Amino acid sequence: MPEGHLLPPDVLRAAELTERYGTLDGAALMQAVVKEAFPGTIALVSSFGTESAVLLALAAEEDPAIPVIFVDTGKLFGETLRYRDHLIKTLGLTDVRTVGPTKGDLAAADKDGLLWQKAPDACCHLRKTLPLRDALHGFEAWVTGRKRFQASTRAAIPLFEAQDGRIKVNPLALWDRDRLDAEFARRDLPRHPLEEDGFLSIGCYTCTERVAPGADPRSGRWAGLGKTECGIHTTNSNYSDAWTI
């Protein structure tokens, strides 16, 4: 096969991990990636949203010192920040790293704080994608809480995937809502305070709405904009690091 057709190393690694651990999920998969596949080189990325407590509990059970990266965009609900602090204490997590956009980037690209109205994709890139990219420096892999049932655009999420030279692990990809709720109940985990008010997927207060009964849990994010992801889980962004907006 010509050299130009060789698969990138991270893609090959994802395939190898799928072959080795593809029958696992949840706690068993978490143990495998933390202890065997990526000891000391894996982080968990969490929004501390409505479904986050289960994954965080699995991680804390395996290693309470696992690095947990939380991106504070500067436009999050106060309830989310308080929920983060509550879960940290409840689960005994010892290495939660809160990151966000730099003052310099905000001054250059979003001086009036209204970029979310003018260019929501650029706003997400500035306030979420760039801070996470920097925070993941030095890690070989990261864990996410994405699940197939969350939205039609996530219906084919694999357990392992390659992105930007790293491995992304989705231990709960195959879980459905019933299994997730059962785990919340079994572990007596606290719920996000906004969930009972109809907010089923929670991001920035500027771009999050209540979800209609029976709709995709993520349908309240960027409602009416034709936008379904912030950019963290996509590659090859069209937005450069030199902000001119």
N, C-alpha and C positions, 0 to 999 in steps of 0.2 A: 504493500500500500504506500503511495507517495507520502512524503513527510507532511505535506500540507493537510492530509486527511487524518492524521493522528489525533486521537481525542486528548483534550487537555488533562493534566494530571488530576485535577479536582473531580472531573467527570468520571475518570477511571476509579478514583478512590470512592466516590459515591456508589458506583456499581459494585465494587468489592464489599463495601459495608452492607449494602442491600443483600448481597449473596450470603454474608456471614450472619447478619442479625435481622434479616427481613421477616422472620417469624415472631419477633418480639414487639412489644409496644409498652406504653406506660412505664411503670416502675422498673420492669425488667430491662427495657431498652435504655432507660436513664442510667441504671447501674452499669450496663455494658459500655456506654459511651464515656461515662465519667471515670470509671475504674480501668477499663481495658483499652478502648480505642483512642481516647484523648486525655490521658491522665495529666492534669495540670495545665492543659492547653485548650480548655473548653469553657465557654461562658453561656449563661442563660440570659436572653433578652426578654424583658417583660414590660408590658404597659400597665400592670397592676389594674387591669380592667375587670369586667364582670366574670370572666372565666379563668382568670389568671391564678387564683388561689390553689387550684388542684395541681397544676404543673409546678408551682413554687413549693408546694408541700412535698411532692415527689422528690424534688431536688434537695430540699432541706433534709429530708429523711435519708438521702444518700450521702450528702455532704453539706452541712450548713454553711461551710466556708466557700462554696462554689461562687465564683463571681457572677453577680446578677446586675445587668445593665438596664437602667431605667432612663429613658430620654424625656427630660422635662422641656417641652417646647417653649415654655413661658406663657402658654395659653391653655393650660389644663384646668379642669374643674378643681376647686379646692377640695371637694369630696374625694377625688382621686389621690391627691397628695396625702390626705389624712388616712385614707385606706392603705396606701403604701406603708406609712409608718406603723399602722396597726398590724398589718401582715408581717412586717419585719419582726416586730416584737413577738407576735403570736407564734410564728414558725421558727424563730431563733436564727434567722439568717444573719450572717456576720460580715458579708462583703457585698453590700448593695451599693452600686456606683451610680449616682445620679449625674447625668451629663446633659448638655444642651448647647445651643448656638452661642458662639462667642460674641462679646460686646462689639468687637470690630466688624464681624459679619453682619450683625443686626444693623449697625450704624450705616454700613455700606449698602445693604440690600433692602432693609425694611425699617427705615428710620421712623416712619409714622405708624408702624405696627399694622398696616392695612394690606400687606402683600397677599394675605389670604383671600381678600376680595378681588384683587386684580389678577392674580396668577396663583391659584391654589397649588398647582404642581410645584412651582418654584418655591412657594412657602414651605411645603413639606420637605423639599430638598434642603432648604436652608436650615430649618428648625429640627429636622429628624434625621434625614439620610446622612448629612455631613457629620453631625455629632456622633452618630452610631459608627460610621466608618472609622473615625478616629479612635473611638473607644474600643473597637474590635482589633486594633493593631496588636500583633503579638499572639493572637489566638488562632488556632487551626480550625476550630469549629465553634458553632453556636447553636443553642437550642431555642426553638420557638414553640408557641402554643397554638399554632394554626391547626384547624380541623376542617375536614371536607364538608361537614354539614353547615358551616358558617355562611357560605354563599356559593352560588353557582360557579363563580370564578375560581373557587378553591376546591372544586369537586374531585380533582385528580391529584391532590397533594401527595407526594411520596413520603416515605419515612426518612429518606436521605436524598439530598439534592446538592448540587454544586452551585456556588455563586461567588464570583469575584475571587476565585482562588481558595475559598474556604468551603468546608462542609457545613450544611445547614441540616439540623436534625429536628424532626417533627414527631415526637413520641406519642402525641395524642391525635395524629392525623386521622386515624380510623375510628376514633371514638364518636358516638352519637350523643345527642342531647340527654337521653335517658341515662346513659352510662356516666356522663359528666355530673349530672344532678345527683345520681346515686353516690358518687364519690364525695361530693360536697357534704351530703348527709352523713355518710359513714364516718367521715373525718371531723364532722361538726365544724366546717370551715365558715368563716364570716363572709357574707355577701357584700358586694359593692353597694354602698348606700343609694346610688341612683338607679339601681336595677329595678326596684319595685315601682319606680315612677315611669317605667317604659323605656329606659335607656339600656339597650341590650348589648351594644358595642360602643365603647366610649373612647373618644379621642379628645381633641381640643374643643373647648366650649363654643368656639366660633363655627365649627363645621360638624357638629353632632346634634342630631334630633332624635326624638322618640321614635320607636319602631312600631309600625302598624301591626295589629294582631295577625299572626300567620306569615308575616313577611320574613325575608332573610334577616338574620340577626344584624348583619352589617348594612342593611338598607338605610339606616339613619345616618350613615357617614357620607358626607358630601352630597346630600340628597339633591337631586335635580341637576347635578353638574356632569353626569356621565363619568364620574371618577369613582374607582372602587378600591384603590390602594394608595398608600402614602408614598411609595417608592422604595421602602426598605426591602421589600421582597421582589424587586425587579432589578434588572441590570441595565447597563449602557444608558444611563440617564442622559437626557438632552441638555441638562443644565450644567454649566461649567462652575468651577469653584471661584471664578472671578465675577463677582456680582455687580451687575450694571443696571438692574431694574430700579 
